[in-house]
Amino acid sequence: MSSNQLVLPAVLLGLANHAMFHHYPPKNAHYPLLALALQPPLLVFARSTLSFGSVITTGAIFLASLTASIVAYRLSPWHPLAHIPGPMLAKVSKLWGVSLLIRGNRHLVLKKLHEKHGDFVRIGPNEVSVVHAEAIRSVLGTSGFQKGPFYEPFSDPQLPTKSLLNLRSDAHANRRKIWNRGMSTDSLKDYEGILAKRISIMLSQFDKFANEGTKVDLSAWCSYLTFDFMGDMAFGGGFEMLRDGEDRDGIFSIIKIGIKATAIFAQIPWIAPTVDITPGLNDVMNRLRRFGLSSAQNRVKSGPKEHKDLWYHLMDEDGHEKVKPTLPEVLVDGILAIVAGSDTSAFALSYFFWCMMTNPAIYARVKAEVDAVYPDPESILGSEKHGELKFLTACLQESLRLFPPVPTGGAREIPAGDAKLIAGKLIPEHTQVCLPAYVIHRSPKHFFPAPDKFDPDRWLRNGSANSEILNQGVLLTFSYGAANCAAKHLAWRELIMATSALVRRYDMRFVDPKGKAGAKWDETLGDIYVTETGKLMVEVSAR
């Protein structure tokens, strides 16, 4: 049989594969890739004498047919999302989204797309980005949607359980109940001693920098503070980045790489299981596993702590649960606490001080307020007077609004069986729905006037000025609804205590005399699911 006689069978085989993948999406890459590789030679063997040339030709026709069928369908008016505008490349392939994460500009691109197309933008073959206020309750509220395939790569396939981030329905509610005990008012009070100890170490180091005139990468030191603190909370300590002044073991760097890699895999989640079993490609995950296991084993060996930590509650050491959590469950949640709690809080601290240094008049007002509330700087490591720091809190709210630590986030999935009405638009089943906080927070529909301007006074006016809009219901800094950030109140306590202590004790300014490089630091920020930052070099002087 000639190669020409194999053309039609190869084309039909490509179309059949598209139909199969459409109805049965792959769970991993290795089996589908193996199947795709085997089909052309098997087709040639079944219909003619097997030869290398005929296999190559048939394989090329087969793949061309498969690709053309997929592209044509995704761009066709018959696609369920054809009525949603968006970039052509985004409609065709998730590789468009991968490229944004690699460049770190996903938040900026989505903002421009929504400014062009409105509240709904198609950002993937089966994904929609929505910035309408009504969508937040529909997607994230009590009767909202479950987390979609985006979150699957955030689970470790080699562990028998998932972290709070990946659990759904009753399993999420049960684990969240334990987390809520660990984040109760009494528990937060227990944690203050742990936090105060870490901030004191940071202040001691900054005293040296101030005396010696040392230039400081503030972004790195904020990371050291939050990582050491969350390490104390999740595993009873053992991390001394503040003391060492560096990430000596490279763990923070590994976490950064792991987050970026996972965010990329989340765009094409069926690749993650294949990467995890491929030697050489799974080195980062293996190091994170060893780090988590070693930390958990050390915490078990060390026994009860002087202060109750988060581990105490996650492990149910006070005996509230009929069925005690298993060590793997506490292990994955401990790693979640460190990864989610340290990176996001570190960025929030860094961005707050950048906003201060780029707005000297506002910085002066914050200093005056902190000085008035804490005339004795030695009394600052407590939360009793946090409620009096109204302007500092407004500055934190505004900096978190302008650049939330998770700028565009993950996607929820429309459940099978029925389309859902979101902000007046019918979205079909299995569609992934993204609510990009960075874009929503900077929309003039929700914050007006000057939504891109750092204006903390808008929180004190509370929308009372004529024509001013302050829609607090769309804030997604800590997500929304039942699955919002479990550690929200701990994060606020950490942010207020750390910022007030540093403001009370030091003046900070950009290293470059005219402040040009420092003033452009926000241009180094990247969206890799969480925010990636460049160095924020500052000079510190005692007040």
N, C-alpha and C positions, 0 to 999 in steps of 0.2 A: 504494500500500500504506500502511495506517495505521501509526501508531507502535506500536499494540498488536500488530500482526503481526510487529514486529521484536523483541519482547520475548524470545521463545523462542530465536531465532538469537543474540541478544546474550548471553543466559545461557549457551548452549552454547559460544559463542566464549570466554567467560570461563573456563569449565571446561576447555576445550581448552588455553588458555594456561597455566593452572595445571599441567596434566599435562606440558606442554612444559618449563616452568621447573623442575619437579620432577626430570625426567629429564636435562635439559640446563641446569644452573645457568649464569646469565650470567657472562661474563668482564669485562664493562664495563657501564656504565649507558646510554651514548648510543644504541647500536643497539636494545636492548630498549625504551627509552623512545620511540624513533622508531616502532618496530613497534606499540607500544601506542597511540600517537597516531593512526596511520594506519588501524588496523583498523576502528574505528567508522564513519568516513566511507566506507571502501571497502565495508563491509557495507551501509550505507544505499544507496550508489550502485548496488550489484549487485542490490538487491531493490526499489528504489523511486526516486522523483525526489529528488535530493539537495537538502536544505534545512538551514539552520543549526539550526533547532529539532529536527529529527529526528536530526541528528548529536549534539547535546548530550544528548538523551534516550537515544539508543542508547549513547552513550559512558558515561553514568552507570550504565545497567543493566549494561553490559559490565564496568566497574570494580567495581561492587557484587558481581557474580557472582564475579569473580576474587578479590576480597578475602574474601568470605564462604567461598569454597571453601578458601582458604589457612588462614583462622582455624579453620574447622571441622576440617580435617584435623589441624592442629597441636595442637588440644585434644582430639582424639578418642582413644578407647582403642585405635585401630588404628595410631596413630603408634608407630614403633619405640622411642621414648623415653617412652612413656606411663607406664611403671612407675617413672620417676624423678621424685620430687617437686620442686617449684619454684614460683616466682611465676607466676601466669597470664600477666601481661604478658611475662615472659621467654620463656615457651613460644610466644607469638604472634609476637614480633618482636625483632630485634636492636636496635631503637631503644631498648629497655629498657637494654641494655648501654651504648649511646651516652650515654644520660642519666646513667648512673653516672660515666662518664669525664668528662663535662662538669662534673659537680658535684665530681668528685675523690674520691668516697667508695666506690668499688668494693670496696676492701679491707674496709671496715667492714660493708658490706651482705652480702658473701659470708660474713664471720665470723658474723653473726647468722643467716644462712640455714643454715649448717652446724650451728650450735648448736641450731637448731630441727629440722632434717631428718636430720642425721647425716652420714655420710661422702660421700654422693652427692647432688648438687643439680643440677637442670636449670636452666641459666642462659641458654639460647638455644633457638631452635627445633631446633637440631641440635648443641647444646653442653652438656657436663656438667662440673661442677667436682667434683674428687675430692680428699679429704684423708686417705685411708687410707694407711698406711705402705707397704703392699705395692704400691700403685699407682705409686710413684716408680720402682721398678725396671722394672715392666711398661711404663711409658710412656716413660721416659727412659734406660733401661738399654741394654745392647749389642743386644738384640733388640727394642728399643722401636719407637716409631712416628716417622714423618717429620713435619717441621713442616708444619702445615696452611696453608690460605688466609690465616689471620691474618697471616702474615709477608710476604705478597706486597706490600702497600703499602710495606714497608721497603726494597724494591728500587726503583732509579731506572729507569723504562722507557726512558729516552732513552740509557742506557749499555748497551754490548754485553755486560756481565758483571754478576754479582751479588757482594755482599760475603760474607764468611764466615758472617754471620748467616743468609743465605738459601740457601746452598748445601746440597745433600743428597748422601747416599751417597758415591760415589767422588770426586766433585768437591769435596765438603766435606773428605774425608780428605786429598786431595792439597794443598788450600790450608792445611788445619790443620797439615800437616807443616812447611810454611814458617813458620807462626806459632809452632809449637813450638820451632823453632830460634831464633826471635827472643825466646823466653821461657825459654831454657835457663839453667842456673846461671851459666855464663860471661857470657851476654848480660845477665842481670840485674845482674851486677857491673859491666859496662860502663855501665849506665844510672845507677848510683849517683851519678856525678859530675854528670849532668844534673839529677837530682832534688835533690841537695845544693845546687846553684847556685840553683834556684828557691826552695827552703826558706829559704836565706840571704837572698834578696831579701825574702821575706815577713817574716822576723825583723827585718830592718832597718826595714821599714815599721811593724811593731808596736812597735819601740823608740820610734819617734816618737810613736805613739799613746799609749804608756805615759807618756812624758815630758810630753806636752801635755794629757793627760786626755781625749783624743778618744774619743767613743763609736763603736763599731765594729759594723758588720753582719757578724758572723762567718760567716754563711752565704754572703754574697757573696764574702768574701775566701777562703774555702775553694774556691769556684768559680774564682776567679782563679788560685789555685795549681794546681789540677788541670788547668785549661784550658791554662795556659802550659806545664806539664810535658808534657801529651799532645801539644800543638802541637810542642814540641821533638822528641818521640819520633816522631811520625807524619810531620812535614814539615820537620824541621830548624829549627824556631823561627819567629820572625816575629810572635809574639803576646806582647804586653807588658802584660797586664792588671794584673799585680802592680806593675809600674813606674808605670803610669798611675793605678792605683787605681780603674779603671772599665772598663766594656766600651765603649770609645770607638767602635768600629766597629759595635756592635750585633749582632755575630755570635752571642754567647751567647744573646741574646734571640731571635734568629731560630731558633737550634737548639731552644730551649724551645718556641717556637710550632710548629716543625716536628714535634717529638716528639709534642706533644699532638694535632695534626691527624692525624698518621700513625696514632696509637693509635686515634683515632675511626674513621678509614677502615678500620683493621684489623678492626673489628667488622662492617663491610659492605664487604669488600675490592673488590667489583666496581664501587664508585663511584670508587675511586682513579684508574684510567686516564682516566676522564671529566674529573675535576678537573684532572688533569695537562695536558690539552690545552685547557682552558678559560682564556682570557685573564682576568687579574684574580684567578682562584682559584689559579693556580700561581705566584704571585709569590714565596712563601716557598721553594718548591723551586728556582726559578730562581736565587735568591740563594745558596742552599746549593751549587748546581752551580758558580756563579761563584767562590764561596769555595774549594771543593775544587780546581777547575781552577787557579786562581791560586796556591794553596798548593803544588800538585804541580809546576807550572812553575817556581816559585821554588826548590823543592828540587832539581830537575834542574839548574838553572842554577848553583846554589851548589856542586855537586860534593861530594866526600867531606868528612865532618865530623871534628873532633878526636876525638869519642867516637862509636862505632858506635851508631846509633839504630835504631828499629824499621824505618824506611824502608830502611835498609841490608839488613836481612834480607828484608823483603817484596819488595824489588826484586831479591833474589838477587845482590847485588853481590859476594858471595864465590864465586859460580859453582858452587853445589851442584847446581842443577837442569839437566837436559838441555835443557828448553824454558824459557826465561826468562819470568817473569810479564810481562804486558803493562802498559803505563802505566794503562789504565782499571782493571785488576784492583787495582793498588797504590793507585790513587786512591780507589776505593770502600772498600777496607780501611783506608786512612788516615783517611777521614771516619768510618768505624765506630769506629776507635780513639779519636778525639777525642770523638765523641758518647757512646759507651758508657763510655769510661774516665774522662772528666772529670766528667760529671754524677753518676754513681753514687758515685765516690770522694768528691766534694765533699759529697754528702749524708751519707755514712758518717762523715766528719770532723765535720760539723755536729752530727749526732745523738749522736756520742760525747761531745762537749763539753757538749751539753745534758744528757745523762745524768750527767755529772760535776757540773754546777752544781746539779742537782736532788737530788743525793746527796752532800752535803758530806763525810760520813765516808769514803765510797768515794774521792772525789776526793783526800782527804788521804792515803789509803793509796797511791794511784797516784803522787802527788808523792814520797812517801817512797821508793818503789821506784825511780823514775827517778833521784832524787838519789843513791841508793846505787849504782846501776849506772853512772851518769855523774857522778862527783864533779866532773869538769872539764867544764863545759857546752860548751866548744869542741870536745870530741871526740864530740859526739852525732850528727853527720851521717855515719853509717856504719852498716852492718848487722851488724857482728861480734858485738855484744852483744845483738842482738834476742832471742835465745833465753833470756836472763836476765830479760826483762821479762814474767814469767809472769802477774802480776796485770793489768798493762796489756793484755796480749793477751786475757785472760779478759774484760775490760771491753769490748774491741772485739768479741769473739765474741758477747757478750750483747747489745750494742747492735745488732749486725747481725741477731741472731736476732729481736729484738723488732720491728725495722723494717727488713727487707731493702730495699735500694735499688730493686729491682724487686718490688713487693709482691704482685702477682697474676699477672703475666707473660702469655705467649701460650699458644696451644693447639696440641697435636699432633693428628694425624688418624688415626683407625682406617683401615687400608688397605682398598681395594676387594676384594670377593670373599669376605669372611669376618668374622663377629663375633669379638670378642676378650673373653676373660675377664679382668677387672680386679678384683682383691681380691674374688673370688667372685661378681661380678656380670657378666652377659653384656651387652656394649655393641656395638651394631650397626655395620656398616661405614659409613665416611664421617662418623662422629660426631667432633666436635672435643672434645678432652679437655684441661681446664685443671687445673693443680696450683698453687693459690694459696699461695705461700710464707708470706705474712703470716698466713694462717689456720692452716696446718700448724704453723708455729713457735709458735703460741700455744695449741695444743691440749693439754689436760691428759693426753691419751693419749700424748703424746710428750715433754712437759716438765711435771714435777710435783714439788713443789707450786708454786702461784702462777705459772702460765705467763705471766701478764701483768705480772709484777713484774720490775724490773731487779735481778737477783741474780747478779753475776759469779762469786761463790764456787761456784755450781753447777758451773762448768767445772773448778774445782780439786778439788771433791769427786768429780767424774766419776761421779756416780750411786752412790757408795758408801754414802750414808746410807740408813737404813731407809726403805722405801717410796718413795724418790726415783726419778724417771724422767728420764733424760737420753739421748734417742734421737738421737745425732748422725747417724744414717743418713738422717734426713729433712730435714737442713739443705739448703736450696736457695738460699742466699745467692749462690753462684756457679754455680747450676744443678747438673746431675748428669750423670754418664756421659761418653760420648765427645764430646758437644757442649757440655760445660761451658765456663765462661769461660776463654778461652785465656790471659788476662792475670791469672789468679787470684794467682799468686805475686808478680807485679809489684805488684798492688793491695795485698797484705799488706805488702810492703816499704814502699810509699808511705805507707800508713796508720800503720804503727808508727813510721817515721822522722819523719813530720810531727807526730803526736800527742806523741811523746816530746820532740821539740824544743820544742814550744809549752808543754808541761807543765813542762819543766825551766826555762824562761825567764820564764814569766808566771803570774800569778794572774788568773783570769777570773771575773766575776760578772755577773749580769743587771743591766741599766741601772736598772730600777725598784727603789727601795729595798727593798720587801718581796718582790720577786721574783715577783709574781703574774703579770704579763704574760709574762715569760720562762718561767715554769713551765708556762704553757699553750701554749707554742710548738708542741708536738706536735699540738695541735688544728688547726694551720694546714696540716699535711701532707696532700698530696693524691696520689692514685694516678692518674697519667696514663700508665701503663705503667712509667715510672720515677717517682721520688718528686718531687713539686713542693713547695717550701718557701716559707714567709714569711720576713720579716726576723728574724734572731736578734741583737738588739742587746745588746752586752756592753761592760763596762768592763774595760780591760786595765791591769795594773800589773806593774812589774818585780819579780821575786822577789829 
